[in-house]
Amino acid sequence: TINEDTLQKARSSNGCSIVLGDRPVRLTLLRAWEALSFFGKIKLVLALMWSSLRQPTDEELRAWMESIMNDPTNDILTKSIDELSKHFPAVKQTIIEERDTYMACKILQTVRILGDGSARDGAKRKIVVVVGAGHCPGIIKILLNERGYSTGIKISVEDELRKVIETKKYKIEDPHVMSLVTEVVSMDPVT
């Protein structure tokens, strides 16, 4: 179905609409916590406590900053994500990979809404997506897969969203939770 509110906002603002396409942070943190085993939770709490007690020295900070500034090939983001996945693979999956899926699905839902609007009124529409660099590879892979380029099988957007939304506490049957699957949330543009 077309989300009329999103389409109307796009029509009334020179075709621009701001779509909030990331999963709510509370849901992401809850899913990350639930994904950890009992020992994983203890390990995470201890790691957070240790990092708050042991601050880096000025020399360590300078060396770190220098390595970033002087080496353009130094991909600190990829290194950080790789380091996280070594110690907490479930957290990396929840914070990076599941959010990649969520954002890609919201992009596809937005394309569907705007495409239906274009089919109705003939107006051309463009989409500009702004995401963090760490999410680009995963989102691109999912979008290519959705078109059937990778596997020959198209994904079901709503089925994929259900997989990355439901928690032990929040079930899909809840109308608020289900709205995260079926709705595209947009804001009035700043004029």
Rosetta blueprint (number, residue, H / E / L):
1 T L
2 I L
3 N L
4 E H
5 D H
6 T H
7 L H
8 Q H
9 K H
10 A H
11 R H
12 S L
13 S L
14 N L
15 G L
16 C L
17 S L
18 I E
19 V E
20 L E
21 G L
22 D L
23 R L
24 P L
25 V H
26 R H
27 L H
28 T H
29 L H
30 L H
31 R H
32 A H
33 W H
34 E H
35 A H
36 L L
37 S L
38 F H
39 F H
40 G H
41 K H
42 I H
43 K H
44 L H
45 V H
46 L H
47 A H
48 L H
49 M H
50 W H
51 S H
52 S H
53 L H
54 R L
55 Q L
56 P L
57 T L
58 D H
59 E H
60 E H
61 L H
62 R H
63 A H
64 W H
65 M H
66 E H
67 S H
68 I H
69 M H
70 N H
71 D L
72 P L
73 T L
74 N L
75 D L
76 I H
77 L H
78 T H
79 K H
80 S H
81 I H
82 D H
83 E H
84 L H
85 S H
86 K H
87 H H
88 F L
89 P H
90 A H
91 V H
92 K H
93 Q H
94 T H
95 I H
96 I H
97 E H
98 E H
99 R H
100 D H
101 T H
102 Y H
103 M H
104 A H
105 C H
106 K H
107 I H
108 L H
109 Q H
110 T H
111 V H
112 R H
113 I H
114 L H
115 G H
116 D H
117 G H
118 S H
119 A H
120 R H
121 D H
122 G L
123 A L
124 K L
125 R L
126 K L
127 I L
128 V L
129 V L
130 V L
131 V L
132 G L
133 A H
134 G H
135 H H
136 C H
137 P H
138 G H
139 I H
140 I H
141 K H
142 I H
143 L H
144 L H
145 N H
146 E H
147 R L
148 G L
149 Y L
150 S L
151 T L
152 G L
153 I L
154 K L
155 I L
156 S L
157 V H
158 E H
159 D H
160 E H
161 L H
162 R H
163 K H
164 V L
165 I L
166 E L
167 T L
168 K L
169 K L
170 Y L
171 K L
172 I L
173 E L
174 D L
175 P H
176 H H
177 V H
178 M H
179 S H
180 L H
181 V H
182 T H
183 E L
184 V L
185 V E
186 S E
187 M E
188 D L
189 P L
190 V L
191 T L
